[in-house]
Amino acid sequence: IPQLQPDVVTLDIQMPKMDGLATLEAVLQKYSLPVLMVSSLTQRGADITFQALDQGAIDYIPKPENAGQLVSAADELLRKIRLAAGADVERILRIRRERKQRQAARPKILPHKAADDSQTASLADKCIALGISTGGPPALSVLFQDLQPPLPPIVIVQHMPPHFTKPLSWRLDSISPLSIKEAADGDLLRPNHVFIAPGGFHLELRKLGPQVKVRIFDAPPVSGHKPSVDVMMQSAAKIFGPRCVGVIMTGMGRDGADGCKAIRAAGGYVFGQDEASSDVYGMNKVAFVEGGVDRQFSLDEGARLLMEYVRKNFLKSSAPLSSSVSASIG
């Protein structure tokens, strides 16, 4: 690195002598370089990748599983290298360091999974639709540590390849009082439950009588992605209308901009993560500039704003937040 002064570093996880995580730490201690992790498509590869993102890696590139995936993998490699080369790495690393310091200073509270109560019934016909991409796993960890029940069903599209979304759901479920899982075809939307679209497949919502269920299907990418935020949000807007809340967060590209506009056109409300707290102000910027966002938010205040919106607009009782919730978001 001192000799070649690269614009971008691609870093394998499995290496002799010093592995990827140790190398990443050593690199970032000396250089403000965008580092892309090269990850195997396994649960262990996903777990280590999430650790690398927490440590400061900008993004990751999944290794192809077979020769048939080489061309698409090469295209993805080139695309991410070009995008990473233009990233403001010092700013991203500063955001993540400050975020980790704030999280470390908070008291450690083990999450207790939410039980259905009398308030939950009024949330069954509402929905929160969330789209996120680059920088997503660390940002989602911050958000879901703070989100407290009661909340409507939450559906998430995080741009990820297959084999990564299930470990992500386990990771988030372990830190959240909400129940979080990788979505499966036919899953029934329920309050205080979170469904993450599986990597490599689209997710849309379908209404069957009084119930709303998840449909997982394979089809060409939409807005450059599979799963696509636009596909998920547009289906949520059709079903829930003014009872739908959109959330668009950090990520490259423009996926989700049309979905946010669809939610607003149906009478729903959309929150967009602001530039200052985003690793990459891309998807959320396009949605904001094109008029698809009602209110921008800093990541640290995202959970509080969502809970306040739900309490004021969706719950039958507008009682003040409980002391336990106030403590967790203060």
Secondary structure, 3 states (H helix, E strand, C coil): CCCCCCCCEEEECCCCCCCHHHHHHHHHHHCCCCEEEEECCCHHHHHHHHHHHHHCCCEEEECCCCHHHHHHHHHHHHHHHHHHHCCCHHHHHHHHHHHHHHHHHCCCCCCCCCCCCCCHHHHCCCEEEEEECCCHHHHHHHHHHHCCCCCCCEEEEECCCCCCHHHHHHHHHCCCCCEEEECCCCCECCCCEEEECCCCCEEEEEEECCEEEEEEECCCCECCECCCHHHHHHHHHHHHHHHEEEEECCECCCCCHHHHHHHHHCCCEEEEECCCCCCCECHHHHHHHCCCCCEEECHHHHHHHHHHHHHHHCCCCCCCCCHHHHHHHC
